[in-house]
């Protein structure tokens, strides 16, 4: 009996939610302790930045190709299963490496397939929920819940058990993700023999090329800019806080509280998102993020850090659903994964530069690096506003958030 048939008692949304719960599980463990673990092995902040940016650089070149393959597969599910399995197997090598080059190669082998999964599962889930009339935000929120739980609990567990427990926890979550991938539904429907709509009948663009104009690219660039600042706090935030005297057992909870705020917003997104157009969501996210990062640069005390982390409820969901809605409204299902992967590649490109730069800056100016993050957040708002000036939201169904 196939894995999908054995899970027939579960709705497609429930099976997708279970997988989303594990998508960022290993990332939650890494956010809580990876930079500290690497630092404990004698690596500099610059080397830590290189280890985190190497897979991003690889994804920059491969994401669109992988997304195109996923669109051409019988179902996006098949590609997600393969990529999840490869990441799990590669993670076992962490038990055997400790030098910079070994860690760089192994972490790249893990993060490349794991990172390639994200735009595919996002695009597949969005299209499935649109087809079925269900809530994408509610399903996607479980990814954040999974990240929150793993970041908080792994941080506490590592603080209690010691640094040795980091690798077993990280590897365990990569295998859990691979196992739950087997339960994923067929995102294009269980009846895959039915012909797909002809390209001429599709209301949105069925090819990516004609869309690559400034008005379309600017919101994608806006998301890339603000997301690079989220990458910074995910990768280097715990190291900066540790340098500022925050105890190790607070690092996981600090990461988790931002993810918890994000999850709450996502669960209620259908009520919130409909009030704003897609590009206005990006503008709001950038402005709030700029304030958040300026406050972070001032080395606030622990209670204020927790308050600032709650602002993640705006800075990430608003930008994420803004760009997802914008892409979905202007592209067809034929290029769903490719278009999302293209946006993801832009994000990776910006992140390669910023992660390398942030790694060097943290070693030079420490927490004041957040001032640079604030400038990038303001640039996000500016890019989204510029896109609106070039091509206003002339039709409600062409510039709304992805709420369905």
C-alpha positions as CSV (number, residue, x, y, z in Angstrom):
1,X,0.0,0.0,0.0
2,X,1.4,3.4,-1.0
3,X,2.2,6.1,1.6
4,X,-0.5,8.4,0.2
5,X,-3.1,5.6,0.3
6,X,-2.3,4.7,3.9
7,X,-2.8,8.4,4.8
8,X,-6.1,8.6,2.9
9,X,-7.9,9.2,6.2
10,X,-6.2,12.6,6.5
11,X,-7.1,15.6,4.3
12,X,-4.6,16.9,1.9
13,X,-4.3,20.1,4.0
14,X,-3.6,18.0,7.2
15,X,-0.9,16.0,5.4
16,X,0.7,19.2,4.0
17,X,0.5,20.8,7.4
18,X,2.4,17.8,9.0
19,X,5.1,18.2,6.5
20,X,5.3,21.9,6.8
21,X,5.8,21.4,10.6
22,X,9.1,19.7,9.8
23,X,10.3,21.8,6.8
24,X,12.0,24.3,9.1
25,X,12.7,21.9,12.0
26,X,16.4,21.5,11.4
27,X,16.6,25.2,10.6
28,X,15.1,25.9,14.1
29,X,17.9,23.7,15.7
30,X,20.5,25.5,13.6
31,X,19.2,29.0,14.4
32,X,19.3,28.2,18.1
33,X,22.9,26.9,18.3
34,X,24.7,26.4,14.9
35,X,26.7,29.6,15.1
36,X,27.7,29.0,18.7
37,X,28.6,25.4,17.9
38,X,30.8,26.4,15.0
39,X,32.4,29.1,17.1
40,X,33.2,26.5,19.7
41,X,35.1,24.5,17.1
42,X,37.4,27.5,16.6
43,X,35.7,29.1,13.5
44,X,35.7,32.9,13.2
45,X,32.5,34.9,12.6
46,X,33.7,35.3,8.9
47,X,34.1,31.6,8.5
48,X,30.6,31.0,10.1
49,X,29.2,33.5,7.6
50,X,30.9,31.6,4.7
51,X,29.5,28.2,5.9
52,X,26.0,29.7,5.9
53,X,26.3,31.5,2.6
54,X,27.8,28.7,0.6
55,X,24.6,26.8,0.1
56,X,22.8,30.0,-0.6
57,X,25.3,30.7,-3.4
58,X,24.7,27.2,-4.9
59,X,20.9,27.6,-4.7
60,X,21.2,30.9,-6.6
61,X,22.3,29.0,-9.7
62,X,20.2,25.8,-9.2
63,X,16.9,26.9,-7.8
64,X,15.2,27.9,-11.1
65,X,16.4,24.7,-12.8
66,X,15.1,22.6,-9.9
67,X,11.8,24.5,-9.9
68,X,11.4,23.9,-13.6
69,X,12.0,20.2,-13.1
70,X,9.4,20.2,-10.3
71,X,6.8,21.9,-12.6
72,X,7.4,19.3,-15.3
73,X,7.2,16.3,-12.9
74,X,3.9,14.4,-12.6
75,X,3.4,16.1,-9.2
76,X,5.5,18.5,-7.1
77,X,5.3,15.9,-4.3
78,X,7.7,13.6,-6.1
79,X,10.5,16.2,-6.2
80,X,9.9,17.2,-2.5
81,X,10.3,13.5,-1.4
82,X,13.7,13.1,-3.3
83,X,15.1,16.4,-2.0
84,X,14.1,15.7,1.6
85,X,15.7,12.3,1.5
86,X,19.0,13.6,0.1
87,X,19.2,16.2,2.8
88,X,18.6,13.6,5.5
89,X,21.3,11.2,4.2
90,X,23.8,14.1,3.8
91,X,23.3,15.2,7.4
92,X,24.8,12.0,8.8
93,X,28.2,13.3,7.7
94,X,28.1,15.9,10.5
95,X,29.1,13.2,12.9
96,X,32.5,12.9,11.1
97,X,33.7,16.4,10.3
98,X,35.1,19.2,12.4
99,X,37.3,21.3,10.2
100,X,36.2,24.4,8.3
101,X,36.3,22.9,4.8
102,X,34.6,19.7,5.8
103,X,31.9,21.6,7.6
104,X,31.4,23.9,4.7
105,X,31.0,21.0,2.2
106,X,28.7,19.0,4.5
107,X,26.5,21.8,5.5
108,X,26.1,22.8,1.8
109,X,25.2,19.2,0.9
110,X,22.4,19.4,3.6
111,X,21.2,22.9,2.9
112,X,21.1,22.7,-0.9
113,X,18.3,20.1,-1.2
114,X,16.6,21.4,2.0
115,X,16.5,24.9,0.6
116,X,15.3,23.9,-2.8
117,X,12.3,22.3,-1.2
118,X,11.0,25.5,0.2
119,X,9.8,27.4,-3.0
120,X,8.4,24.1,-4.4
121,X,6.4,23.2,-1.3
122,X,5.2,26.8,-0.9
123,X,4.0,27.0,-4.5
124,X,2.5,23.5,-4.5
125,X,0.6,24.2,-1.3
126,X,-0.7,27.6,-2.4
127,X,-2.0,26.2,-5.7
128,X,-3.6,23.2,-3.9
129,X,-5.4,25.4,-1.4
130,X,-6.5,27.8,-4.1
131,X,-7.9,24.9,-6.1
132,X,-9.7,23.5,-3.1
133,X,-10.8,26.8,-1.6
134,X,-9.0,26.3,1.7
135,X,-6.7,28.5,3.7
136,X,-3.0,28.5,2.6
137,X,-2.0,30.7,5.5
138,X,-3.3,28.2,8.1
139,X,-1.4,25.3,6.4
140,X,1.8,27.4,6.1
141,X,1.6,28.5,9.7
142,X,2.5,25.0,10.8
143,X,5.9,25.5,9.3
144,X,6.4,28.3,11.7
145,X,5.0,26.4,14.6
146,X,7.5,23.6,13.8
147,X,10.3,26.1,13.7
148,X,9.2,27.7,17.0
149,X,9.0,24.4,18.8
150,X,12.3,23.1,17.6
151,X,14.1,26.4,18.2
152,X,12.8,26.7,21.7
153,X,13.1,23.1,22.8
154,X,16.5,22.4,21.1
155,X,17.9,25.6,22.7
156,X,16.8,24.4,26.1
157,X,17.9,20.8,25.5
158,X,21.4,21.9,24.3
159,X,21.7,24.2,27.3
160,X,20.9,21.3,29.5
161,X,22.7,18.4,27.8
162,X,25.6,20.3,26.3
163,X,27.0,21.1,22.9
164,X,27.4,17.4,21.9
165,X,23.6,17.1,21.6
166,X,23.4,19.7,18.7
167,X,24.3,17.3,15.9
168,X,21.9,14.4,17.0
169,X,19.1,16.9,17.3
170,X,19.8,18.4,13.9
171,X,20.1,15.1,12.1
172,X,17.0,13.8,13.8
173,X,14.9,16.6,12.4
174,X,16.2,16.1,8.9
175,X,15.1,12.5,9.0
176,X,11.7,13.4,10.4
177,X,11.2,15.8,7.5
178,X,12.1,13.0,5.0
179,X,9.7,10.5,6.6
180,X,6.8,12.9,6.6
181,X,7.4,13.8,2.9
182,X,6.2,10.3,2.1
183,X,2.7,11.3,3.4
184,X,2.3,14.3,1.3
185,X,-0.8,14.5,-0.9
186,X,-0.8,14.8,-4.7
187,X,-0.8,18.6,-5.0
188,X,-2.3,18.5,-8.5
189,X,-5.1,16.3,-7.3
190,X,-5.4,12.5,-6.8
191,X,-6.7,12.1,-10.4
192,X,-3.4,13.0,-12.2
193,X,-4.6,11.5,-15.5
194,X,-6.9,14.4,-16.1
195,X,-5.5,16.8,-18.7
196,X,-4.1,20.0,-17.4
197,X,-5.5,23.4,-18.6
198,X,-4.1,24.6,-21.9
199,X,-1.8,27.5,-21.7
200,X,-4.0,29.7,-23.8
201,X,-6.9,29.3,-21.4
202,X,-4.9,30.4,-18.4
203,X,-5.6,34.0,-17.2
204,X,-2.1,34.6,-15.8
205,X,1.3,34.4,-17.5
206,X,2.3,30.9,-18.4
207,X,5.9,31.9,-19.2
208,X,8.2,33.7,-16.9
209,X,10.2,35.6,-19.6
210,X,7.6,38.3,-20.5
211,X,7.1,39.2,-16.8
212,X,10.8,40.0,-16.2
213,X,10.2,43.8,-16.2
214,X,10.9,46.4,-13.5
215,X,7.3,46.5,-12.2
216,X,7.3,42.7,-11.6
217,X,11.0,42.4,-10.5
218,X,10.9,45.2,-7.9
219,X,8.5,43.5,-5.4
220,X,10.7,40.3,-5.7
221,X,13.8,42.4,-5.0
222,X,11.9,44.1,-2.1
223,X,11.3,40.7,-0.5
224,X,14.9,39.7,-1.1
225,X,16.1,42.7,0.7
226,X,14.0,42.3,3.8
227,X,14.5,38.5,3.9
228,X,18.2,39.0,3.9
229,X,17.8,40.8,7.2
230,X,15.7,37.9,8.5
231,X,18.5,35.6,7.4
232,X,21.0,37.7,9.4
233,X,19.1,37.4,12.7
234,X,18.5,33.7,12.0
235,X,22.1,32.9,11.3
236,X,24.1,35.5,13.3
237,X,21.5,36.7,15.9
238,X,22.3,34.2,18.6
239,X,26.1,34.9,18.2
240,X,25.5,38.7,18.6
241,X,23.3,38.1,21.6
242,X,25.9,35.8,23.1
243,X,28.6,38.4,22.6
244,X,26.3,40.9,24.3
245,X,26.1,38.7,27.4
246,X,22.8,37.0,26.8
247,X,23.0,33.5,28.5
248,X,22.9,30.5,26.1
249,X,19.6,29.2,27.6
250,X,17.8,32.4,26.4
251,X,19.0,32.1,22.8
252,X,16.4,29.4,21.8
253,X,13.5,31.2,23.4
254,X,14.5,34.5,21.8
255,X,14.4,32.9,18.3
256,X,11.2,31.0,19.2
257,X,9.2,34.0,20.4
258,X,9.5,35.7,17.0
259,X,8.5,32.5,15.3
260,X,5.5,32.1,17.6
261,X,4.4,35.7,16.8
262,X,4.7,34.8,13.1
263,X,2.6,31.7,13.5
264,X,-0.2,33.5,15.3
265,X,-0.3,36.1,12.5
266,X,-0.4,33.3,9.8
267,X,-3.2,31.5,11.5
268,X,-5.3,34.6,11.3
269,X,-4.0,35.8,8.0
270,X,-7.3,35.4,6.1
271,X,-8.7,38.1,8.2
272,X,-5.6,40.4,8.2
273,X,-4.3,40.0,4.6
274,X,-7.5,40.9,2.8
275,X,-7.2,44.5,4.1
276,X,-4.0,45.2,2.1
277,X,-2.8,44.8,-1.5
278,X,0.3,42.6,-2.0
279,X,2.8,45.4,-2.6
280,X,1.4,47.5,0.3
281,X,2.1,44.5,2.5
282,X,5.8,44.7,1.5
283,X,5.9,48.4,2.1
284,X,4.5,48.0,5.7
285,X,6.9,45.1,6.4
286,X,9.9,47.1,5.4
287,X,9.0,50.1,7.5
288,X,8.3,48.0,10.6
289,X,11.6,46.1,10.1
290,X,13.6,49.3,9.9
291,X,12.4,50.3,13.3
292,X,13.0,46.8,14.7
293,X,16.6,46.7,13.5
294,X,17.5,50.2,14.7
295,X,16.3,49.2,18.1
296,X,18.3,46.0,18.0
297,X,21.4,47.9,17.1
298,X,21.2,49.7,20.4
299,X,21.9,46.5,22.4
300,X,18.6,46.6,24.3
301,X,18.1,44.6,27.5
302,X,16.6,41.1,27.5
303,X,13.0,42.1,28.1
304,X,13.0,44.6,25.3
305,X,14.7,42.0,23.0
306,X,11.7,39.8,23.5
307,X,9.3,42.7,22.6
308,X,11.3,43.5,19.5
309,X,11.2,39.8,18.5
310,X,7.4,40.0,18.5
311,X,7.6,42.5,15.7
312,X,8.4,39.5,13.5
313,X,4.7,39.0,13.4
314,X,4.6,41.9,10.9
315,X,8.1,41.9,9.2
316,X,8.0,38.3,8.0
317,X,4.3,37.4,7.3
318,X,3.5,40.7,5.6
319,X,6.5,40.4,3.3
320,X,6.1,36.7,2.7
321,X,2.4,36.7,1.8
322,X,2.9,39.9,-0.1
323,X,5.4,38.4,-2.5
324,X,3.5,35.0,-2.6
325,X,0.3,36.8,-3.5
326,X,2.0,39.0,-6.1
327,X,3.6,36.1,-7.9
328,X,0.5,33.8,-7.7
329,X,-1.7,36.6,-9.2
330,X,0.5,37.2,-12.2
331,X,1.6,33.6,-13.1
332,X,-0.2,30.3,-14.0
333,X,0.2,26.9,-12.4
334,X,2.4,25.8,-15.3
335,X,5.2,27.9,-13.9
336,X,4.2,28.0,-10.2
337,X,7.4,26.4,-8.8
338,X,9.7,28.0,-11.4
339,X,8.3,31.5,-10.6
340,X,8.6,31.0,-6.9
341,X,12.1,29.5,-7.3
342,X,13.1,32.6,-9.4
343,X,12.0,34.8,-6.5
344,X,13.8,32.6,-4.1
345,X,17.0,32.8,-6.2
346,X,16.9,36.6,-6.1
347,X,16.6,36.3,-2.3
348,X,19.5,33.9,-2.3
349,X,21.6,36.3,-4.4
350,X,21.1,39.2,-2.1
351,X,21.6,36.9,0.9
352,X,25.0,35.6,-0.4
353,X,26.3,39.2,-0.3
354,X,24.6,40.2,2.9
355,X,25.6,37.1,4.9
356,X,29.2,37.4,3.9
357,X,29.1,41.1,4.6
358,X,27.2,40.7,7.9
359,X,29.7,38.0,9.0
360,X,32.6,40.4,8.5
361,X,30.6,43.3,10.1
362,X,29.7,41.4,13.2
363,X,33.4,40.7,13.7
364,X,34.1,44.4,13.3
365,X,31.2,46.4,14.7
366,X,29.2,43.7,16.5
367,X,25.5,44.5,17.1
368,X,25.7,47.8,15.2
369,X,25.4,45.7,12.1
370,X,21.7,46.0,12.6
371,X,21.9,49.6,11.3
372,X,22.8,48.2,7.9
373,X,19.9,45.8,8.2
374,X,17.6,48.8,8.8
375,X,18.8,50.4,5.6
376,X,18.0,47.3,3.6
377,X,14.5,47.2,5.2
378,X,13.9,50.8,4.1
379,X,15.1,49.8,0.6
380,X,12.4,47.0,0.6
381,X,9.6,49.5,1.2
382,X,11.1,51.8,-1.5
383,X,11.3,49.0,-4.1
384,X,7.6,48.0,-3.5
385,X,6.5,51.6,-3.7
386,X,8.4,52.1,-7.0
387,X,6.7,49.1,-8.5
388,X,3.3,50.5,-7.6
389,X,4.3,53.8,-9.3
390,X,5.3,51.9,-12.5
391,X,2.2,49.7,-12.5
392,X,-0.6,50.5,-10.1
393,X,-2.9,47.9,-8.7
394,X,-5.5,48.5,-11.5
395,X,-7.5,45.3,-10.7
396,X,-8.3,43.9,-7.3
397,X,-7.6,40.3,-8.5
398,X,-4.1,41.2,-9.7
399,X,-2.6,42.6,-6.6
400,X,-4.0,41.0,-3.6
401,X,-2.5,38.9,-0.8
402,X,-2.5,35.1,-1.0
403,X,-5.3,34.5,1.5
404,X,-7.2,31.6,0.0
